[in-house]
Amino acid sequence: MARPPGDPSSGEVAAATRNCVAAAVERLGPRRASIAEPPEIAGSATRWAREGVALETVLGAYHDELRSGLAFIAAETEDDKVVAGAQLMLRVLEMVTVTTSTAYVDEHRVVAREHQTAAQTLVSALLGGHGVAELAKQTGIAVAPAYQVVALSIPAHPEERRPGVSAAAARHRLRRVQAALADPLGSRALSLLSVAGGTVLVPIEDRSARVGVPAVTADVLGVLSEAAEVPLTATTASGPTARIPELAARTHDVLDSVRAAARPPGLYRVAEPETDNDCDTAQSDQPPSVNATNEHEFGWSA
């Protein structure tokens, strides 16, 4: 497996994997009763996962060591012991691959939970309007100068209303929606969601930009609806970070009004007062269509 020049496997990772292979050979030797993996295999993998070393790099280093071991067996071992030596190398390969991969997955889950907890804590602070700077410093999550604030409603799937259907189905659907958020919005979007919906905060780094700025649009809402397997409704407003509590309250109020009025699912934008003053057409009782059949605009009333 080819790896780029300067890859960590050429140094510390290669040396550590060599020691781990030697420990595995010792543990799996023909006169050893125990086949439990040496603790340094999982321990090293956990540390590398935390440090951001690619799993491909680590497994590649292990495979290099095992190739060298097989070459040594073929060149230096008597014919009647070659098969036994090769079988031992295959058992070592299985041990280091399974143990390392499992440790990586476990560590990434721990890191993901830690990040989710930190992000949710920061969202709560942003929505409450206090303690933001200190929490941002503690969590290491940068706070943008402005945000698109999205109030999201996730209706129950028809199947979930049937008797005997587990609440786990709704939680699985929520995880699909959360996963679908990552691709169009990037890793810096923050959300506080339950199975019924919640709030999404999308950072706005450059408000003058018109292309390539992540945002919840009608198309993005369509992607989320596909993940949820039901049409979603969302209301949005954008403004400086200090106004997030106000914007969140307003978007959720409008979302409640949209649902109470039985308006169709889709994206509803809450217009700023100055936007209303500049509109060529006066607001009517029906929200005018903006850019798509499922995107609408509401006036910002006092």
CORKADA-V868370 format. One record per backbone hydrogen bond with DSSP energy under -0.5 kcal/mol. CO is the residue of the C=O (numbers start at 1). NH is the residue of the N-H. E is the energy in kcal/mol with one decimal. If there is no record, write none. Layout:
# CORKADA-V868370
{{CO NH E} {CO NH E}}
This chain:
# CORKADA-V868370
{{4 7 -1.5} {7 10 -2.1} {8 11 -1.9} {8 13 -1.4} {8 14 -0.7} {11 15 -2.4} {12 16 -2.4} {13 17 -2.7} {14 18 -2.0} {15 19 -1.8} {16 20 -2.3} {17 21 -2.7} {18 22 -2.1} {19 23 -2.1} {20 24 -2.3} {21 25 -2.6} {22 26 -2.2} {23 27 -2.2} {24 28 -2.4} {25 29 -0.6} {26 29 -0.6} {29 32 -1.9} {38 41 -1.6} {38 42 -0.7} {39 43 -2.4} {40 44 -2.2} {41 45 -2.0} {42 46 -2.6} {43 47 -1.9} {44 48 -2.6} {45 49 -2.6} {46 50 -2.2} {47 51 -1.9} {48 52 -0.7} {48 53 -2.4} {49 52 -0.9} {54 58 -1.7} {55 59 -2.8} {56 60 -2.2} {57 61 -2.0} {58 62 -2.1} {59 63 -2.5} {60 64 -2.1} {61 65 -2.0} {62 66 -2.4} {63 67 -2.5} {64 68 -2.2} {65 69 -2.1} {66 70 -2.6} {67 71 -2.4} {68 72 -2.2} {69 73 -2.3} {70 74 -2.5} {71 75 -1.8} {72 76 -2.9} {73 77 -1.8} {78 81 -2.3} {78 82 -0.6} {79 82 -1.1} {79 83 -0.6} {81 85 -2.2} {82 86 -2.7} {83 87 -2.5} {84 88 -2.0} {85 89 -2.0} {86 90 -2.0} {87 91 -2.1} {88 92 -2.3} {89 93 -2.6} {90 94 -2.4} {91 95 -2.3} {92 96 -2.9} {93 97 -2.3} {94 98 -2.4} {95 99 -2.4} {96 100 -2.0} {97 101 -2.4} {98 102 -2.4} {99 103 -2.2} {100 104 -2.3} {101 105 -2.4} {102 106 -2.7} {103 107 -2.5} {104 108 -2.6} {105 109 -2.0} {106 110 -2.0} {107 111 -2.7} {108 112 -2.6} {109 113 -2.4} {110 114 -2.4} {111 115 -2.7} {112 116 -2.7} {113 117 -2.6} {114 118 -2.4} {115 119 -3.0} {116 120 -2.6} {117 121 -2.1} {118 122 -2.2} {119 123 -2.5} {120 124 -2.2} {121 125 -1.8} {122 126 -2.7} {123 127 -2.8} {124 128 -1.8} {125 129 -1.8} {125 130 -1.4} {131 135 -2.0} {132 136 -2.8} {133 137 -1.8} {134 138 -2.2} {135 139 -3.0} {136 140 -1.8} {136 141 -0.5} {140 142 -0.6} {142 144 -0.5} {145 241 -2.2} {146 204 -3.0} {147 149 -0.6} {147 239 -1.9} {148 150 -0.6} {148 202 -2.5} {149 237 -1.8} {150 152 -0.6} {150 200 -2.5} {151 235 -2.1} {152 198 -2.1} {153 155 -0.6} {153 233 -1.4} {157 160 -1.4} {157 161 -0.6} {158 161 -1.1} {159 162 -1.3} {162 165 -1.7} {166 169 -1.4} {167 170 -0.5} {167 171 -1.6} {168 172 -2.5} {169 173 -2.0} {170 174 -2.2} {171 175 -2.1} {172 176 -1.7} {173 177 -2.0} {174 178 -2.7} {175 179 -2.3} {176 180 -2.1} {177 181 -1.3} {178 182 -0.7} {179 182 -0.7} {179 183 -0.6} {180 184 -0.8} {181 185 -1.7} {182 186 -2.1} {186 189 -0.9} {190 201 -3.7} {192 199 -2.0} {194 197 -1.2} {196 154 -2.4} {197 194 -2.9} {198 152 -2.9} {199 192 -2.8} {200 150 -2.8} {200 202 -0.5} {201 190 -2.8} {201 203 -0.6} {202 148 -2.9} {203 205 -0.6} {204 146 -0.6} {206 209 -1.4} {212 214 -0.6} {215 217 -0.8} {217 221 -2.7} {218 222 -1.7} {219 223 -1.8} {220 224 -2.3} {221 225 -2.3} {222 226 -2.0} {223 227 -1.9} {224 228 -2.3} {225 229 -1.6} {225 230 -1.1} {232 266 -0.7} {233 153 -2.9} {234 268 -3.0} {235 151 -2.9} {236 270 -3.2} {237 149 -3.5} {239 147 -2.5} {240 243 -1.8} {241 244 -1.8} {243 247 -2.9} {244 248 -3.1} {245 249 -2.1} {246 250 -2.3} {247 251 -2.8} {248 252 -2.1} {249 253 -1.9} {250 254 -2.6} {251 255 -2.4} {252 256 -2.3} {253 257 -2.0} {254 258 -2.9} {255 259 -2.3} {256 260 -2.6} {257 261 -2.1} {258 263 -2.2} {259 262 -1.3} {266 234 -2.5} {266 268 -0.5} {267 296 -3.1} {268 236 -2.3} {269 271 -0.7} {269 298 -4.1} {272 276 -1.8} {273 277 -1.8} {274 278 -1.2} {275 279 -0.7} {276 279 -0.9} {286 284 -0.5} {288 297 -1.1} {292 295 -1.7} {294 267 -3.5} {295 290 -1.7} {296 269 -3.4} {298 271 -4.0} {299 301 -1.1}}
